[in-house]
Amino acid sequence: MKRFVFLLAGLLLIASSLRAQTSVSGTITSPDGKPVAGASIIIEGSTVGATSDAKGFYRIKVRSSKDILVFNFLGYREVRESVGQRSLIDVVLSPSDLQIDDVVVVGYGALRKKDMTGAVASIKADAFENRVLFSVDDALAGGVAGLMVNSSSGKPGSESSMLIRGANSLTGSTAPLIVLDGFPLFDVSTSTGGGIDGYDTGMSSLSMINPDDIASIEVLKDASATAIYGNRGANGVILITTKRGRGDSGKIQYNTYFGFQQMNKRYDMMDFRQYAAYQVDRNSSNNHLFTDPITMQPRTIGDVQSRDWQDEIFRTGFIQNHSLSISHSTEKTSMFVSGSYMQNKSVLIATNWQKLTAKATIDHRFTDFIRTGVDIGYNRIVDDGVPTGGEGTSQVAGVITSALTALPFEFDETTQAYFRRAGVSQSSLDSYIDNYHGNPVNIANETELTKRINRMMLNAYVEADILKNLTLRITAGYDSYSLKDRQFYPTSTPRGYFYKGQGIIGSSESGSWINENTLTWKPVFGKHRLNVLVGMTEQGYTNFYDRSETTQYEYEDLGSNNAQMAKVFNVYSSKEQVRYVSLIGRINYSYDNRYIATFTLRRDATSRFINDKWGTFLSGALAWNIDSERFMQNQNTVSALKLRLSLGEVGNSNVPTSGSYSQLYGTNYSFGTIETIGQSSLSIANENLSWETIREVNAGLEVGLWNDRLKFTADFYDKVTRDLLLEAPVVNIVGFDKAWQNIGKMRNRGIELSLNAQLINHKNFKWNFFANFARNKTKILELGQGGAPILLGVTCLSGQNAVILQEGGEIGDIYGYVTKGVYGLNDFEIDGITPKPDVAVETGAEKPGAMRFADLYKDEKITSDDRTVIGNSTPDFFGAFGTNFTWKNLDLNLSFQYSYGGNVYNANYNQLAAFTGTTNNQMAFFEERWSPRNLASTQYSTMTNGAVCSAFVEDASFLRLRSARISYTCPRKWFGPNSHIGSIKFYIAGENLFVLTRYSGYDPEVYSNQGSSSMSNILTSGFDYGCFPRPRTFTAGINILFQ
């Protein structure tokens, strides 16, 4: 009997338990009735959850009628439903207008916008939708206050100078850290150097990313935001998050556009008549084509056809892009697959740039507590280009410089006949033709310059909910990169003629691996909200570099593919290896959504240093959401009001891997008749070399008015870099003149403002406006070595010292002579040759009309002591603004970029406007020069030595219409209720449509590498020499969505 009673009680208990665990199901849809796949459903206060399938259906077991179900999906407002006695609960999720602003991706996670204490800016994917973007760099330009992006040239995929709040260092890269889907990327080489390509601008590593794959970009600017990345985040951090397939129940997106490109501007060069007169005036004793060598009288030459070689090397460019993506998700698995192809036959002849990308992302939920995912990406770039840029000599001159200096005519048979009638013998003509190799069309067509770049990335993660609100995340990834580089200069080109044929074959192969392990705890205790992160990361990087240079070819028809035909071989190779180990921690605390505090700790170790491998970096930040206070509740004007204050420190170990060590180089020594290969020291070791430290204070204000229809953000910051890493001069008592040291201090101080406004928000008409402004001032506080200045040579100016670093100075100071008009007749004695005693001259060869320099040293002579700062390459302030108009299905976007102040040194004029009697073509304004018949002219007639001077320093201010786009989205009703076409959009667009500037060159936005390899490129970036110009681009495209 007792057994029966116990059995009956057990059955009743089980029945009661089964009855308590009832099942609730339903469908989750969007307002237009479409299913929402991948939405999360969680029982509040527990870890029990479920996910909606491709049809939006879900099922979850509840324990009590008092349970509350919480429905969430990115981009939609949270919905909470009490279970009660219901077993069927259908939910409609409403889109959130603040989906990007509600959640912000930060280092190793995401935070609610309301809980942010650092200076972080977000860029929505639609900000660069349907634009011609060779690289993500282009999308960032003008998009964020305080982020200055200067593209090096108009070459497809060219690298950019990216500075967040100014340059923090004088050595190595000053670019921000790029983190792609959680993987911090190392800088990679896009050129193996050598030849003219070694003086050209590189290609951006970001050009290998398909912009259509990007979901969002976050820019971390202050130390509070970047400290979690330690020394890697010293220059700021850019987080790029790509798209995933979550919530897409079968979607296919195809985007394509076609377009053409045109040049905006030309240099005004001499035509044949002007060139002939110039040669007679300046080069009569050497150039006998235009002057009779016996009578020394000008020849009478017929009407030779002038040739502007700019018209010959520039063409109408062609561009096309195709991008296809497929996304899908089920109850437990989501995927995103994409591929793209882009081609640009640019405005410069003989160029063809192609990019291929492929990406696959898979996320899978094994259980309600374990999730995993993997990203696989492959990118390939094939660049068949021509040499641009150069060093400042004819042997190292690119196609653009050659087009400007080339003779303004062609030695065809008709031209030769004109010269023969003027008395020039055929033998003289043949000799001149045989020795002339400056035809730019021939240089472009005959020079081989090819790059093959391949990159593959693999990144995987596993997430496990260990306890309620406690998540373990483990990630591992590998980044493989390879560059194959070939150059060949035949004897028909200036460089090939000099070397009797030159071939260069180079390769750079690198691999980077990473492992990160983090624990995240997100408890909520009433009004208290915590987000705690701890973890350990480890990352390594290895690069192998090889380059061979061959010259003096016996047979050159096969170019670099027949290197064995060369007589002279030189081979270079190197290996670089770096490893980082880091411990990280961050606590974000919020009380009642009003008071927020964030504290971050990162401890880094690097293999770049010997005795001081570890560095500890801290930051703290406070924020006050004033809009959440009670006294702000009974008003409708201020919808958001926040104050932020942060203080933090980050480090920088940006020195070569050999910086702490004594460097060796190959040395041969002869023992009698035997030559022995050995090594000698090149630099002094510094085993105590340590971290640069950057301490930053930031104060921020965020304001939202009228339900955030008007949003304004202001940030004020002060950054001081101490213990600057610098390869500085040392006392030469041990045979060395410089070594890596920790010396110096510099400051960046500035302000950033941004504004977003919904000016009109009606049903059929919307008008939005945005603007941002940034001003940064850099000052060098200390340089060590007794405060002695450091002068930097510039390659395109034949190595002349044209940049100065000095205490009290700024980054980008251009150094040279101040031009003070021209010498006049009254500055010389009666013979017109001897300068008067009180007239300062440099060489004594000056004549009336020559360029005159100011005697700043007041010693009545021009010497190097008279040099001073004559300009600065950084702008006073910069920013962007734009507007968007939407009327029904028609959309118009306009985006402008501006920069005020700052200078460009037009180094082209050192060759094009020296007027010293060279056979190179010159600028046409030579006709406006000073002469006895034109005494009022201030245009010089000659330069005495081609020195760096203020005459060629120009204002770099500009206003650029960066992009304009008009699009039309077809109404949904056109496709019918059963159509698989979700939407179709047509558009036409233009890029770089016009530039308002006083700069006389192709483009005032200049960034080129013209300095020492040990110094930051930004120091010598303000020099324009043969840069690939930015074209005007027009496109027409279509976006089609199938679902």
ROTI-976620 format. One record per residue (C-alpha): residue in one letter; z, x, y. Coordinates in steps of 0.5 Angstrom, whole numbers, plus 500, padded with zeros to 3 digits. Example, Ala and Ser with C-alpha at 12.3 -4.5 7.8 and 13.67 -1.06 7.14 Angstrom:
! ROTI-976620
A516525491/S514527498/
! end
This chain:
! ROTI-976620
M500500500/K502506505/R495509503/F491503505/V495502512/F494509514/L486508512/L486502516/A489506522/G484511521/L478507521/L481503527/L482510531/I475512529/A472506531/S476506538/S473513539/L466511537/R466505542/A469510548/Q463514547/T458509549/S451512551/V448511558/S440511559/G435510564/T429513568/I429517574/T424516579/S422518586/P420513592/D413512590/G415510583/K413517580/P418520574/V422526576/A422531570/G428536570/A433532574/S440534572/I445528570/I453531570/I459527569/E463528575/G469533573/S466535567/T461540564/V457534560/G450534562/A443532561/T436533564/S431528565/D424529561/A417529563/K417521564/G424521568/F428518562/Y435521560/R440519556/I448521556/K454520552/V460517557/R467517555/S470512559/S467506564/K471510570/D466516569/I461517575/L454520574/V452525579/F444525579/N441532582/F434535583/L432540588/G429537594/Y432530593/R439527596/E444527591/V446520588/R452518585/E453512580/S459509577/V458507570/G462501569/Q460496564/R453498564/S449502559/L442502563/I442506570/D436507573/V436511579/V431513585/L432519588/S430520596/P427526598/S431530603/D428532610/L433538609/Q431541602/I430548605/D436548610/D441545605/V440550600/V439558602/V437563597/V442569598/G443575594/Y445574587/G445566588/A444561593/L449558598/R449551602/K446552609/K453549611/D457555608/M453560610/T456566615/G451571615/A444571619/V439569614/A432566616/S428562611/I420561611/K417555608/A411555603/D407551608/A408556614/F402560610/E399554607/N391555607/R391561611/V387568609/L393572607/F391579603/S398580603/V405577604/D406581610/D401577614/A405571612/L411574615/A408576622/G411572627/G415568622/V422570623/A426572630/G427579629/L422581624/M417585627/V411586623/N405591625/S399591620/S396598620/S389595620/G384590619/K383593612/P384588606/G391589604/S393594608/E400596609/S404594615/S410596619/M416591617/L422592621/I428588621/R432589628/G429596629/A429602625/N435604622/S433611620/L429617622/T427619615/G423616609/S422608609/T425604615/A422598611/P426592608/L428591601/I423587597/V426582592/L422578588/D425573584/G431577583/F428584582/P429589587/L422593588/F421600589/D416603594/V410605590/S404609593/T397606594/S394613595/T394619592/G392623598/G387629599/G381628603/I380623608/D384618605/G390622605/Y390621613/D388613612/T393607612/G395605605/M395599602/S401594602/S405593595/L406586597/S398585597/M399584589/I403577590/N399571590/P401567596/D400560593/D405562588/I411563593/A416557594/S420560599/I422567603/E429568606/V430574611/L437577610/K438580617/D445582618/A450586614/S454580612/A448578608/T445585606/A451588604/I451585597/Y445590596/G449596598/N444602600/R438598598/G439593603/A440598609/N434596613/G435588611/V432584605/I427580604/L428575598/I421572595/T422566590/T416564587/K415557584/R417554577/G415548573/R422544574/G421537575/D413537574/S411532569/G404535568/K401538575/I394542576/Q393545583/Y387548585/N386551592/T379555594/Y376557600/F370561603/G369564609/F366570614/Q368575618/Q366578625/M368584629/N371582636/K370588640/R366594641/Y367601645/D362602651/M359608648/M353612652/D346610650/F341615650/R339616657/Q346617659/Y347622653/A341626655/A344626662/Y351628660/Q348634655/V344637661/D350636666/R355639661/N352643655/S345645658/S346653655/N347650648/N344644647/H336646648/L334639645/F335636653/T334643657/D329648656/P332655654/I327659659/T327655665/M334651664/Q331645667/P332638664/R326636659/T322630660/I323626654/G320619653/D324612652/V327614645/Q331608642/S338608643/R342607637/D350604638/W352606631/Q358600631/D352595630/E350599624/I357600621/F359593622/R357587619/T358580618/G364580612/F364575606/I371572603/Q373568598/N379566594/H380561588/S387559586/L389555580/S396553577/I399549572/S406546572/H409542567/S416540564/T420536559/E427535558/K429542556/T423546558/S419547564/M413552565/F409554571/V402558570/S398561575/G392565576/S388567582/Y382571585/M380574592/Q374578594/N373581601/K366584603/S369586610/V366587616/L365595615/I359596610/A360599603/T366596602/N368591597/W376589595/Q378585590/K384582587/L386578581/T393575579/A396572573/K403569573/A407565567/T414562568/I418559563/D425556563/H428553557/R435549556/F438551549/T444546550/D447543556/F451550557/I446555555/R439556559/T434562559/G428564562/V422569563/D417571568/I411575567/G406577572/Y400581572/N396584578/R390588579/I386590585/V379594585/D378597592/D371600593/G372602600/V370607606/P374613609/T377611616/G382614620/G382622620/E385628622/G382629629/T376634626/S369632624/Q371635617/V377629617/A373624621/G372617618/V367612618/I369609625/T370615628/S364618626/A360612629/L363613636/T362620636/A355620633/L349622637/P346615640/F339615637/E336617630/F332623628/D326618625/E319620626/T318617633/T324620636/Q322627633/A315626637/Y318624643/F322631643/R316635641/R312632647/A318634651/G317641648/V322642643/S319645637/Q319642630/S322648627/S328647632/L328640630/D328641623/S334646624/Y338641628/I337635623/D339640617/N345642620/Y347635623/H351630618/G354625622/N350619621/P356614620/V352610615/N350615611/I358617610/A359610608/N354609603/E354616600/T362617600/E366615594/L372612595/T375608589/K382605587/R384601581/I391599581/N395595576/R402592576/M405588571/M412585571/L417582566/N424579568/A428575564/Y435572564/V440568560/E445563563/A451561560/D457556562/I463559559/L468555563/K467549568/N464552574/L464559571/T457561569/L455568566/R448571568/I445577565/T438579567/A433585565/G426587567/Y421592568/D416593573/S410598571/Y405600576/S399605576/L394607581/K387611579/D384614585/R377617586/Q374620592/F367624593/Y364627599/P357630598/T354635602/S350630606/T357628609/P361632614/R367634609/G362635603/Y358640607/F364644610/Y367644602/K360644599/G362638596/Q369635594/G372631589/I379628588/I382625582/G389622583/S393618579/S400615580/E404612575/S411609575/G416604572/S422601574/W427598570/I433593572/N439590568/E444585572/N450582569/T454577574/L459572573/T459566578/W465561579/K464555583/P471551583/V472545588/F480544590/G480538594/K477540601/H477547598/R471550596/L470557593/N464561591/V466567587/L461573585/V462579581/G458583577/M455590575/T447592576/E444598574/Q436600576/G432606575/Y425609577/T421614575/N414616578/F409621575/Y404624580/D397628579/R392630583/S386635582/E381637588/T375640586/T370644591/Q363648591/Y359643587/E353646583/Y350639582/E353633585/D349627583/L355624578/G360625584/S367625581/N365624574/N362631574/A368635576/Q366641571/M360642576/A365645581/K367652582/V374651585/F379647582/N386646585/V391641581/Y398638584/S403634580/S410632580/K415627577/E420623581/Q426620578/V432616581/R438612578/Y442607581/V449604579/S453598583/L459594582/I458588586/G463582589/R463577594/I467571595/N465565600/Y471560602/S470553605/Y475549607/D473542609/N466544611/R469546617/Y472553616/I468558612/A469566610/T465571606/F467577604/T463582600/L464589597/R459593593/R460600590/D454604589/A452611586/T445614586/S442620583/R440623590/F446626592/I450631588/N457631590/D458625594/K454620589/W459614590/G459610597/T463603598/F460598603/L464592605/S463586610/G466580612/A464574616/L467568619/A464561621/W466555624/N462548623/I464545630/D460539628/S465537622/E471536627/R474530628/F473530635/M465531634/Q464524630/N464519635/Q457522638/N450522636/T447527640/V450534637/S448533629/A450541628/L454546631/K456552628/L459559630/R458565626/L461572627/S460578622/L462585621/G459590615/E457596613/V451598609/G449605607/N442609606/S440614601/N433614603/V431622602/P427625597/T430626590/S430634592/G433633599/S440635596/Y437641592/S433647594/Q426646593/L421651590/Y414652590/G409656587/T408664589/N404669586/Y405676586/S401682584/F404688579/G399693580/T393690577/I396684574/E398677578/T404674576/I406667577/G413665580/Q417661584/S420662591/S425657595/L422653600/S428650603/I436650603/A440646598/N445642601/E450639595/N454635600/L449631603/S451624603/W450617605/E448614612/T452609614/I450603618/R455599621/E453592624/V457587628/N453580629/A455574633/G451567632/L450560634/E447554631/V445548634/G442541632/L441536637/W439528635/N439529628/D436536628/R430534631/L431540636/K434546632/F436552636/T439559633/A441565637/D444572634/F447578638/Y448584634/D450591635/K448596630/V450604629/T448609624/R452615623/D451621619/L443620620/L439624614/L435628617/E431635615/A433638622/P432645624/V437651622/V439658624/N433662621/I438667618/V436666611/G429665611/F429658612/D427654618/K430647616/A434643611/W436636610/Q443635613/N447629615/I447629623/G446625629/K448617631/M443612633/R444605636/N440598635/R442593640/G439586641/I438579641/E434574637/L432566639/S429561635/L427554637/N424548632/A423541635/Q420535633/L418532639/I414526637/N416523630/H412516629/K410513623/N402515625/F403521630/K408527629/W408533634/N412539632/F413545636/F417552634/A418559638/N422565637/F424571641/A427578639/R429584644/N431590640/K433596644/T434603640/K438609643/I439616639/L446617641/E447624637/L442629634/G447635632/Q444642633/G447642640/G443636642/A437640642/P431635642/I426635636/L418635637/L414632632/G406633631/V401628630/T395630626/C390626629/L391630635/S391637631/G398637630/Q400637637/N407635639/A406628641/V413625639/I420627642/L427625639/Q432627644/E439624645/G439618650/G432617648/E429612644/I425611637/G417612639/D418616645/I411619646/Y411626649/G406629654/Y403631661/V404626666/T397625669/K396625677/G389623678/V384629679/Y383635683/G379635689/L375639694/N381640698/D385643692/F381649692/E378655696/I372655700/D369658693/G370651690/I373655684/T380659686/P385654687/K390654693/P396657692/D400651692/V396647687/A399647680/V394649675/E394650667/T388655665/G385657672/A379654669/E380647673/K375645678/P374639682/G374633678/A378635673/M384631670/R390634674/F397634671/A404633675/D408639676/L415636674/Y418643673/K416645681/D414652679/E407651682/K404652675/I402647669/T406649663/S409646657/D416645661/D412640665/R412635659/T416629659/V416622656/I410618658/G410612654/N414608648/S411605642/T416599641/P415593645/D420590650/F420584646/F416580641/G415573638/A411567636/F410560638/G406555635/T405547634/N403542629/F400535631/T399530625/W395523626/K395519620/N392524615/L389529620/D393535621/L392541626/N396547626/L396553632/S400559631/F401564636/Q404571636/Y406575642/S408582644/Y410585651/G411592653/G410598649/N405603649/V399605645/Y396612645/N389612644/A387618641/N380616640/Y379618647/N381626646/Q374626642/L371620646/A373622653/A374629654/F367631657/T368638655/G361639653/T361637646/T355635642/N359628640/N357622644/Q362620649/M365614653/A360611658/F365611664/F363618664/E358616669/E364613674/R367620674/W369624680/S363628683/P361631690/R357625691/N363620689/L369623692/A373616692/S373616684/T379617681/Q376618674/Y376625672/S370629670/T373633665/M379635661/T381643660/N385643654/G385636650/A392636651/V397630650/C397626657/S399619660/A391618662/F391615654/V397612654/E396604655/D399598655/A400595648/S402588650/F398582647/L398575646/R394573639/L392566637/R394568630/S391562626/A388555627/R387550622/I385543622/S386539615/Y384532613/T388529607/C384524603/P388517603/R391516596/K388509595/W381512595/F382515588/G385508585/P391507581/N389510575/S386516577/H389523575/I387526582/G394526586/S391529593/I385532596/K385536602/F379539606/Y380544612/I377549616/A381555619/G381561623/E385567623/N385572629/L381568634/F382571640/V387577643/L389577650/T390584652/R389590657/Y388595651/S381598651/G381599644/Y379595638/D386592637/P393593641/E397592634/V397599631/Y401602626/S398609623/N401615619/Q400621623/G407625622/S411629617/S412626610/S419627611/M420623617/S419616618/N412613619/I415609625/L416615629/T409617630/S406610629/G403608636/F397613635/D390609635/Y385614631/G379611627/C383605625/F380599621/P379594626/R382587625/P376582624/R376574627/T376570620/F373563619/T374559613/A373552610/G377550604/I379545599/N386543595/I386539589/L392536586/F391533579/Q397529575/
! end
